[in-house]
Amino acid sequence: MRAVGVIVEYNPFHNGHYYHLQEAKRTAKSDIAIAVMSGNFLQRGEPALVSKWSRTRMALLNGIDIVFELPYCFAVQKAEIFANGAVSILTASGCESLCFGSENGDISSFSQTEKFLKENHQSLEENIKRFIQTGVSYPKALALAYQDLPDSAKYLDLSKPNNILGFQYIKAIHDQGSHMKPLTVQRKNADYHDEHFASETIASATSIRKAIFSDDQSDISQYVPEATKQLLDQYLNQYGMFHHWEHYWPYLQYQLLQSSPQDLREIYESEEGLENRLIAAALEANTFLEFMDKIKTKRYTWTRLQRLCVHILTNTKKKELVNTSNRATYLRLLGMTTAGKAYLNQMKKNFSLPLISRVSSYKGKELLLDIKATRIYAVGLPDLQKKAMLQQEFQQPPIFIQ
């Protein structure tokens, strides 16, 4: 059986995701699709709208055949680490190809750009240092350094978020010596950060979440598959809420106000000088948005600071992540279809990493971080719902959709 891999968050699964998935299967001529999906906290430093189990069910009902969890130590990270973890999982699970969405849509541009940057590596690094000295953030310095290279305009536009991730996927495939063939599908109609609906059927996840949280709760039915809409309604009925940063603000504020500057310096992604700014802002802010506005600077991007906030919320220390390998150490199975189960039965003996279907059967460091993240994600739910979510982490077998 031939498998195509996709790297996703599905926050939530929408029509654009469905289009990408169908094109991935068609282009790869695959029998099944395997998704590596972030858990309860995401790459941009945000809590997922609904839990990983609900998003797994969305994925399986909309055409994915196997869902593996991307561990917290890769999921809440900059693009390079995120990509390395995800690529290692897809490689270990026997995917013949990896298909990602991009603004560019031409896979040859990614390979050519990688070659171009290897040839100009020293000049790029010198440019980055020069721009960082002007006080801009690292991503901004990287973009400016790239644009400053001779002939860079001929290559990939690395100011676009999906192009950036796609480039890191290509780089990870080559760095890891993966056998996977990279493929890309051009994004349709909506840009990644669009906050407003851009077409009649395709909208960004950002604009869909904005509509969900709007005062008038705008109808999203035309932008998501029916299964997604039903699962979102079920989640709201069961838990009484969708997860967002303001929900976690009291807990983040408490963590900050009971911490010393030294405590905060030990948190992953914290840099010296930030700790006093964080504490001062926590004393004054009444909401998470107000807090972020107070700590935002030209040097630190909103995303970078949100990821730091997740690590503070989960009390994740540098010593827990700094020396983590750039490759996963296990495959945690969240769900499968009948075709996915057949693939696992046929191929799992060839997997290069252990297959984990219950957390009780594995005690690795990465998995312990995921368990802790789930506990924090459940904070603030009513007692019965919180208990159910915490039990689910240990007792839920992989979801099976026939």
HELIX and SHEET records of a PDB file:
HELIX    1   1 ASN A   15  ALA A   28  1                                  14    
HELIX    2   2 LYS A   52  LEU A   61  1                                  10    
HELIX    3   3 TYR A   72  ALA A   75  1                                   4    
HELIX    4   4 ALA A   79  ALA A   92  1                                  14    
HELIX    5   5 ILE A  107  GLU A  119  1                                  13    
HELIX    6   6 HIS A  121  ILE A  132  1                                  12    
HELIX    7   7 TYR A  138  GLN A  147  1                                  10    
HELIX    8   8 SER A  152  LYS A  154  5                                   3    
HELIX    9   9 PRO A  161  ASP A  175  1                                  15    
HELIX   10  10 ALA A  205  PHE A  213  1                                   9    
HELIX   11  11 SER A  221  TYR A  223  5                                   3    
HELIX   12  12 GLU A  226  TYR A  239  1                                  14    
HELIX   13  13 TRP A  245  LEU A  257  1                                  13    
HELIX   14  14 PRO A  261  ARG A  265  1                                   5    
HELIX   15  15 LEU A  274  GLU A  284  1                                  11    
HELIX   16  16 PHE A  288  ILE A  295  1                                   8    
HELIX   17  17 TRP A  302  LEU A  313  1                                  12    
HELIX   18  18 LYS A  318  LEU A  321  1                                   4    
HELIX   19  19 THR A  338  MET A  347  1                                  10    
HELIX   20  20 LYS A  348  ASN A  350  5                                   3    
HELIX   21  21 VAL A  359  SER A  361  5                                   3    
HELIX   22  22 LYS A  365  TYR A  377  1                                  13    
HELIX   23  23 ASP A  383  GLN A  395  1                                  13    
SHEET    1   A 7 LYS A 181  GLN A 186  0                                        
SHEET    2   A 7 SER A  97  SER A 102  1                                        
SHEET    3   A 7 ALA A   3  VAL A   8  1                                        
SHEET    4   A 7 ILE A  32  SER A  38  1                                        
SHEET    5   A 7 ILE A  66  LEU A  70  1                                        
SHEET    6   A 7 LEU A 331  THR A 337 -1                                        
SHEET    7   A 7 LEU A 355  ILE A 356  1                                        
SHEET    1   B 7 LYS A 181  GLN A 186  0                                        
SHEET    2   B 7 SER A  97  SER A 102  1                                        
SHEET    3   B 7 ALA A   3  VAL A   8  1                                        
SHEET    4   B 7 ILE A  32  SER A  38  1                                        
SHEET    5   B 7 ILE A  66  LEU A  70  1                                        
SHEET    6   B 7 LEU A 331  THR A 337 -1                                        
SHEET    7   B 7 ILE A 399  ILE A 401  1                                        
END                                                                             
